Amino acid sequence: MTKDQRPAATAAAPSNFIKDIVRADVRAGAYNGRVQTRFPPEPNGYLHIGHAKSICLNFGLAAEFGGRCNLRFDDTNPVKEDVEYVESIKQDVRWLGFDWGDGLFYASDYFERLYAYASRLVEAGKAYVDDQSADEIRENRGTLTSPGKDSPWRNRPVEENLDLFGRMRAGEFEDGSRVLRAKIDMSHPNMVLRDPTLYRIKRVPHHRTGQKWPIYPMYDFAHCLSDAIEAVTHSICTLEFENNRALYDWVLDELGIEPRPRQYEFARLNLTHTALSKRKLIRLVREGRVAGWDDPRMPTISGLRRRGYTPESIRTFCERIGVSKAENLVDMALLEHCLREDLNRRAPRVMGVLDPLRLVIENYPEDQTEEFEFANNPEDEAMGRRMVPFSRVLYVERDDFREQAPGKWFRLAPGREVRLRYAYYVTCTDVVRDASGEVAELRCSFDPKTRGGWSKDGRKVKGTLHWVSAAHAVRAEVRLYGNLFSAADPSGADEAEFMELLNPDSLRVLPGCMVEPGLCLAKPGEIFQFERNGYFCLDPDSTPGRPVFNRATTLRDTWARIERQKDK
């Protein structure tokens, strides 16, 4: 990624142990001062917020040290991979603000070279074809406290192994009948090195190579060699691959590849009320527990985008959580705080009433309509101003009225006066009920001398309400989202318990909301602050004259409150 391709930073990114390693290598002249990283997703699902941390780290390091970062798809398992995932990953990386330039690669680009490398290991007596079944290999692998057992086929002659490996490639054998294994040490304390599988037979078409290959390399074998082929200098991955680093190094050492990449591991992201296991996310989609990969409750980048998250807020979040070796659980409130911080600066303010209650101003002329000027965003005058219509009949929030109001109630109640934002002072004079006894309408009077929402005689009121003119309102559907999981940390739950932890109240749909008329011109993806209600993003499900809004987050910032309490 070149300097002009990287997203603008709001502040210098803090250091971390991986950045310190890269900086030391550059100063020492390692790799001739060159920095090359890569982001290597498997195209078997959509990217999530945990991947965003890796994307920001890898592309960010390359940009900071004047290097480059490749996007490489580790497409070595066609059973689980799909072109849909490839395209979604490209879209998500670009949306986050990063560009791989001409550095787009696939492990499948290297299948011929990987096969040649594997053949070299066979020729050197470092790999052999094993006829054991997967169950037998697993059973003979041993445990953490007991060594494994050598395969009966471990000492096959080199010529026989080469012949069998060639016949595996030619498609002569059935799935699962043979594998190619590295010959390392079946008693090694690191079980990864107990003759790991390098190739397996999978007679499955590949989305890029078709039916050319009936055998596919294992991830650990393809990954290190793909790094070496692309001249990667710093191969950065999460801690679950720490033990696999020994195999990464073994393959490169045995093949004598120099200069060679070095692998470094950091702690993956764990987020409260969120599961980031791709396997579990796939299950949610396949079982219909969510509306798809881009369901706004999902932690996928596409889900966050549809909900109303911005790339800037996600990059800021990834910067603030930092990079370390220590596992920790990050509070979802921090992610929401980063979003509010960003949207407070950029989101236009509008008025939307989520639970409408009809309000009639009895002393306002029935045939009169006037307009009031509103700032689109008080944080940025350059965003301009707009005119909002006002009439005799309005909608206000039902929660802004109490018939039996407590002493410190500053909103509507019988006999109470409030300010209608930028409009007038009104006083509730009567309550109209429907046949069931529910409050159906409020009758009010207004003070014409308070136009603009201010009293010329110096009279002050503490309550200010948002409103929408009934004659001009646009009916909208609003979707309120909560945490997908009720448990603070669902990541450790087993497959059965996992589904039981789903929050039944994670989605609430409000079909009869009323919003100001200008919003009928909004485009999907546009984000607004509904005054006093939160930030909302127009959903692609919207139709002409019938907008659908997803609430990205509320206005209440629990993280900021927590931080203030810490400061005290």
Sequence and secondary structure as in RCSB ss.txt:
>XXXX:A:sequence
MTKDQRPAATAAAPSNFIKDIVRADVRAGAYNGRVQTRFPPEPNGYLHIGHAKSICLNFGLAAEFGGRCNLRFDD
TNPVKEDVEYVESIKQDVRWLGFDWGDGLFYASDYFERLYAYASRLVEAGKAYVDDQSADEIRENRGTLTSPGKD
SPWRNRPVEENLDLFGRMRAGEFEDGSRVLRAKIDMSHPNMVLRDPTLYRIKRVPHHRTGQKWPIYPMYDFAHCL
SDAIEAVTHSICTLEFENNRALYDWVLDELGIEPRPRQYEFARLNLTHTALSKRKLIRLVREGRVAGWDDPRMPT
ISGLRRRGYTPESIRTFCERIGVSKAENLVDMALLEHCLREDLNRRAPRVMGVLDPLRLVIENYPEDQTEEFEFA
NNPEDEAMGRRMVPFSRVLYVERDDFREQAPGKWFRLAPGREVRLRYAYYVTCTDVVRDASGEVAELRCSFDPKT
RGGWSKDGRKVKGTLHWVSAAHAVRAEVRLYGNLFSAADPSGADEAEFMELLNPDSLRVLPGCMVEPGLCLAKPG
EIFQFERNGYFCLDPDSTPGRPVFNRATTLRDTWARIERQKDK
>XXXX:A:secstr
  GGGS   SS     HHHHHHHHHHHHTGGGG  EEEE   SSS  BHHHHHHHHHHHHHHHHTT EEEEEE  
  TTT  HHHHHHHHHHHHHTT   TT EEEGGGGHHHHHHHHHHHHHTTSEEEE   HHHHHHTT  SSS    
 TTTT  HHHHHHHHHHHHTT S TTS EEEE S TT SSGGGSS EEEEE    BTTTBTS SEEE HHHHHHH
HHHHTT SEEEEEGGGTTTHHHHHHHHHHHT SS  EEEEE    BTT    HHHHHHHHHTTSSSSTT TTS B
HHHHHHHT  HHHHHHHHHHH   SS   B HHHHHHHHHHHHHHH  EE EESSEEEEEETTS TT  EEEEEE
S TT GGG EEEEEE SEEEEEGGGB SS  TT  SB TT EEEETTS EEEEEEEEE TTS EEEEEEEEEGGG
TTT  TT    S EE  EETTT EEEEEEEE  SBSSS GGG  HHHHHHTB TTSEEEEEEEEE GGGGG  TT
 EEEETTTEEEEE TT BTTB EEEEEE S  HHHHHHHHHH 
